[in-house]
Amino acid sequence: VTIPIVGRKVFFPAFWLLSGLFLFILINNWSGLLPGVGSLYTKGITGEWTPIIRPGNADLNMTFALAAVANLAWIYFIIRYAGPKVILKDWFGNKANKGELHWGMFYLLGFIFLLVGVIEVVSVIFRPVSLCFRLFGNVYGGESLLHSMFNIGQKLGAPDWLSTIMSGMVPVPFYFLEVLIGLVQALVFMLLVSVYIGLLCNHGEGDEH
């Protein structure tokens, strides 16, 4: 799946990173569906009830660590397999053909591409933040929704017998939804990292590029 994205040159070195991220995120996402995860609470020192076990990716520290590892690996791959010259040319270089344009237009486009490169650098800096909060928001939101469905009978003021039935039936469709969301989020995280690597490393490979 990732060969056309990252390129044949980087596929094997990046395979272990991408497959590891996918499996680790998938297992952590689906761990929130296990009985007791996120639903068993203990009273802390402050008197507030906190869950004993939570899904790993419902914690911002975990998703930040994943984003940091992915971006450090990205820096290694682009320097190792693309090189500083390709990176600078891709970000700040003039993509226009000097022989097909008036010299004034060529240098004007060069200035525009330089500004675009600055914007690209800013977007690269914010990539870990976007990766981190995208995964955290989806997993934490799904966990909160699932727990709300378990207690929907009580929130609606239904009798105890009806609340018990609702807590056993209403969450079922959301369980299947969370299975799908957990898979999609793991795939999205892996593919985004693949695209980031391929944007700089997948050059000069003929028809594949």
Salt bridges, closest charged atoms under 4 A:
ASP90 OD1 - HIS203 NE2 3.62
GLU120 OE2 - ARG127 NH2 3.37
GLU143 OE1 - ARG54 NH2 3.23
GLU208 OE2 - ARG8 NH2 3.75
